[in-house]
Amino acid sequence: QVQLVESGGGLVQPGGSLRLSCAASGSIFSIYAMGWYRQPPGKQRELVATINNGGGTNVADSVKGRLTISRDNAKTTAYLQMNSLKPEDTAVYYCLVAVTTTPYNYWGQGTQVTVSS
């Protein structure tokens, strides 16, 4: 079992910055990748970025150059540094953990990010 705790969401002005954190605990030996997805109001959940145990990343074109994913040295905490935020970044952001056994994916509880003037 893997437990996730997300933090760092909030309200920010356009052009501002936020840093999201996702801390994993439990069967952390089975984790091979972590990532962030988001769900804007009235829209489907979409990929933001992922990072695997080797440090390789997959980042959505819409956030390249503004949002950066990283992990700590133990690979149990994922971060999303969000810069130059735009109103279209407003969404509930969910942490994803990929593991080698069932259920294969764990999801965090979600944290609200609102970009508004």
C-alpha positions in Angstrom: 0.0 0.0 0.0 1.1 3.5 -0.8 -0.2 6.6 0.9 0.0 10.1 -0.7 -0.2 13.5 0.9 -0.4 16.6 -1.4 0.2 20.2 -0.4 1.0 23.6 -1.8 -2.1 24.6 -3.6 -3.8 28.0 -3.3 -4.7 31.3 -5.0 -2.2 33.2 -7.0 -2.1 36.2 -9.4 -1.4 35.7 -13.1 2.4 35.5 -13.5 2.9 34.3 -10.0 4.4 31.0 -8.7 3.5 28.1 -6.6 5.2 24.8 -5.6 3.2 21.6 -5.1 4.5 18.7 -3.1 3.5 15.1 -3.0 4.9 12.8 -0.2 4.6 9.0 -0.6 4.8 6.5 2.3 4.2 2.8 2.8 5.4 0.3 0.1 7.7 2.9 -1.4 10.1 0.2 -2.8 7.5 -0.5 -5.5 7.4 3.0 -6.9 9.0 3.4 -10.3 7.5 6.8 -11.4 5.6 9.8 -10.0 3.7 12.5 -11.7 1.2 15.3 -11.8 -2.2 15.5 -13.5 -4.7 18.2 -13.4 -8.5 18.6 -14.0 -9.8 22.1 -14.9 -13.4 22.9 -14.2 -15.7 21.1 -16.6 -12.8 19.4 -18.4 -11.2 16.0 -18.4 -8.1 15.1 -16.3 -4.9 15.7 -18.3 -1.2 14.9 -18.0 1.0 17.7 -16.6 4.3 15.9 -16.1 5.9 12.6 -15.0 9.3 11.6 -13.7 10.7 8.0 -13.5 13.3 6.5 -11.2 16.0 7.2 -13.7 15.2 10.9 -13.8 13.5 10.9 -17.2 10.6 13.2 -17.6 7.5 13.6 -19.8 6.0 17.1 -19.8 2.9 18.4 -21.5 3.5 20.9 -24.3 1.2 23.4 -22.7 3.4 23.8 -19.6 6.9 23.3 -20.9 9.2 26.2 -19.8 6.8 27.2 -17.0 6.1 24.0 -14.9 9.0 21.8 -13.7 8.7 18.3 -12.1 11.4 17.0 -9.7 11.9 14.3 -7.0 13.9 14.1 -3.9 17.0 11.9 -3.6 14.9 9.1 -1.9 12.4 9.3 -4.8 9.5 9.4 -2.3 8.5 13.0 -2.8 7.5 14.7 -6.1 7.4 18.5 -6.6 5.8 20.7 -9.2 7.4 24.1 -9.4 4.8 26.3 -11.2 6.1 29.7 -12.6 4.5 32.3 -14.9 1.1 31.0 -14.0 -1.8 31.7 -16.3 -5.6 31.6 -15.7 -5.8 28.4 -17.8 -3.6 26.7 -15.2 -6.5 26.8 -12.8 -7.4 23.2 -11.9 -7.4 20.6 -9.2 -3.9 19.0 -9.3 -3.5 15.3 -8.5 -0.4 13.5 -7.7 0.1 10.1 -9.4 2.4 7.3 -8.2 3.0 4.3 -10.5 3.9 1.0 -8.8 4.9 -2.5 -10.1 2.0 -4.4 -8.5 -1.8 -4.0 -8.3 -3.4 -1.5 -8.3 -0.5 -0.1 -10.4 -1.6 3.5 -9.8 -2.3 5.5 -6.7 -3.8 9.0 -6.7 -3.5 11.8 -4.2 -6.5 13.6 -2.8 -6.0 16.6 -5.1 -5.1 20.2 -4.3 -6.8 23.3 -5.8 -4.7 25.8 -7.8 -6.5 29.0 -8.8 -4.9 31.7 -10.9 -6.9 34.8 -11.0 -6.7 38.6 -10.8 
